[in-house]
Amino acid sequence: MNDKSNVWKIISWVFGIVAFAIGVVNTFWGNDSVFGIFIILLSFAYFLPVNVIIKKITGFSIPGMGILKIILGVFIIWAALGVGELFYKIELMMLDF
């Protein structure tokens, strides 16, 4: 495998973890538990083992860092920061600790 491919895989894993964390914050703080679960489910698109499972089941996979993943990432960030009021929910989370 080449180094460029490994970099994209690392970026995919890191963004998946960040999106998963955003989903957890939205699930447990504030009043958007359904939205949080939705973001958690979307974050699975960035975890490579999930892509393999999806390809086995459906025959379709989301390419490594294809345009679909980039669009999905922009949607997750937009939804979390704009609609999901992420910073407010992080403040709520910090008050609980």
DABELVEN-V461867 format. One record per pair of residues at least 24 apart in sequence whose C-alpha atoms are under 7 Angstrom apart, sorted by the first residue. I is the first residue (numbers start at 1). J is the second residue. If there is no record, write none. Layout:
# DABELVEN-V461867
{{I/J} {I/J}}
This chain:
# DABELVEN-V461867
{{8/65} {12/46} {12/47} {13/46} {13/47} {15/46} {16/43} {16/44} {16/46} {16/47} {19/43} {25/89} {25/90} {26/89} {29/89} {29/92} {29/93} {30/89} {39/76}}
